[in-house]
Amino acid sequence: MRGGALPPFNGTVSNRDVVRRRVGHAAGKEGVPVDYTTVLRRLSLHDDRVVADVLGGADTQSAGLDPILDPRTLALVRLAALVAVGGAVPSYGAQADAAVDAGATAAEIVEVLVAVIPMVGLPCVVAAAPKLALALGHDVEDAFGTLPGR
C-alpha cells in the first residue's frame, strides 16, 4: 500500500480488517500493529485527529463538500445530533466550545435542547441536559441537584 491508500474493497474484507488497516494508517506506520487502547483513549478524549485518521484523512468538517452551513449553525446542529444519539460529555464540550467560538450564546445552545424535544423525546433531553451544563461550565452537582421548591 503506497501513498496511504487502502486496497480496494473486494467483498471479502471484514469490518475488523478494515478498522485494523485504517487504525494502522492512523499511526502512520504501515504493517505495524497499533495498540487499540491508544485509539480508544484518543476517541474518548474527542481527538479530532484520530477521527480524520480512521476515516482515511477525510475532512471531518465538510466531508469534501462545499460548506453551506456557517460554523455557528453547524456546531448547533451537531449539538442536536449529540442529544439524539446520547453523546458523551467530551463531545458536548467540544461542540459547545465550537458553538461559542462561532458566536452562539449559552441561551441559544440551551434552546437547541428545547427545540429537539419533539424529535427525540423528553428523556433524551433530560439525559443530555447535565452533559451540556458541564460543557457550558456549570457545576451540575451543586447548581442542578434539586428543583426549586422541592
C-alpha positions in Angstrom: 0.0 0.0 0.0 1.7 3.2 -1.2 0.6 6.7 -0.7 -1.6 6.0 2.3 -4.4 4.5 0.1 -6.3 1.4 1.3 -6.7 -1.5 -1.0 -10.0 -1.6 -2.9 -12.8 -3.5 -1.2 -13.3 -6.9 -2.8 -16.2 -8.1 -0.8 -14.2 -10.4 1.4 -12.7 -8.0 3.9 -14.3 -8.0 7.4 -15.1 -4.8 9.3 -12.4 -5.7 11.8 -9.8 -5.9 9.0 -10.8 -2.5 7.6 -10.7 -0.9 11.1 -7.3 -2.6 11.7 -5.9 -1.2 8.4 -7.3 2.3 9.0 -6.0 2.3 12.6 -2.6 1.3 11.2 -2.8 4.3 8.9 -3.7 6.5 11.9 -0.4 5.6 13.5 1.4 6.4 10.2 3.2 3.1 10.3 2.1 0.6 7.7 2.3 -3.0 8.7 2.9 -2.1 12.4 0.0 -3.0 14.7 -1.5 -0.1 16.6 -2.5 -0.5 20.2 -6.3 -0.3 20.1 -6.3 1.2 23.6 -4.5 4.2 22.2 -7.2 4.7 19.6 -9.9 4.2 22.3 -8.3 6.7 24.6 -8.0 9.3 21.8 -11.6 8.8 20.8 -12.8 9.0 24.4 -11.0 12.4 24.6 -12.6 13.6 21.4 -9.4 13.8 19.5 -10.5 15.0 16.1 -7.2 13.8 14.5 -7.9 10.2 15.2 -11.4 10.6 13.6 -9.8 12.0 10.5 -7.1 9.3 10.5 -9.6 6.5 10.9 -11.8 8.0 8.2 -8.8 7.9 5.9 -7.9 11.5 6.1 -11.4 12.8 5.2 -12.1 16.3 6.2 -14.3 15.9 9.3 -15.8 19.4 8.9 -17.3 19.2 5.5 -16.5 15.6 4.2 -15.3 17.0 0.9 -18.4 19.1 0.2 -18.5 22.9 -0.1 -19.7 24.1 3.3 -23.2 25.7 3.2 -23.8 26.0 6.9 -21.9 28.6 8.8 -19.7 27.4 11.7 -22.2 28.6 14.4 -25.1 26.7 12.8 -23.0 23.6 12.1 -22.0 23.5 15.8 -25.6 23.9 16.9 -26.8 21.1 14.5 -24.0 18.9 15.9 -25.2 19.5 19.4 -28.7 18.5 18.4 -27.2 15.3 16.9 -25.4 14.6 20.2 -28.7 14.8 22.1 -30.3 12.4 19.6 -27.5 9.8 19.9 -26.8 10.2 23.6 -23.3 11.7 23.1 -20.6 11.6 25.6 -19.5 14.6 27.8 -16.3 15.3 25.9 -18.2 15.5 22.7 -20.6 18.0 24.2 -17.7 20.0 25.4 -16.1 20.1 22.0 -19.3 21.1 20.2 -20.3 23.7 22.9 -16.9 25.2 22.6 -17.2 25.3 18.8 -20.6 26.9 19.0 -19.4 29.6 21.5 -16.3 30.2 19.4 -18.5 30.7 16.4 -20.7 33.3 18.2 -23.5 31.2 19.7 -24.8 32.3 23.2 -25.4 29.9 26.0 -29.1 30.7 25.7 -29.1 29.6 22.0 -27.2 26.4 22.9 -29.8 25.6 25.6 -32.6 26.4 23.1 -31.2 23.5 21.0 -32.3 21.2 23.8 -35.8 22.6 23.9 -36.1 22.5 20.1 -35.3 18.8 19.8 -37.8 17.6 22.5 -40.5 16.8 19.9 -38.0 14.9 17.7 -36.0 12.9 20.3 -38.3 12.9 23.3 -38.0 14.4 26.8 -36.0 11.5 28.3 -33.1 12.1 25.8 -33.1 15.8 26.5 -33.2 15.2 30.3 -30.2 12.9 29.9 -28.4 15.5 27.7 -29.0 18.5 30.0 -26.4 17.8 32.6 -23.8 16.9 29.9 -24.5 20.2 28.2 -24.4 22.1 31.5 -21.0 20.6 32.3 -19.9 21.7 28.8 -21.0 25.2 29.5 -19.0 25.3 32.7 -21.7 24.7 35.3 -21.2 22.5 38.4 -24.1 20.1 37.9 -23.9 18.6 41.4 -24.2 21.9 43.2 -26.4 24.0 40.8 -28.7 21.4 39.3 -29.1 18.8 42.1 -32.6 19.7 43.1 -35.6 21.6 41.6 -36.6 24.8 43.4 -39.3 24.4 45.9 -38.8 20.6 46.4 
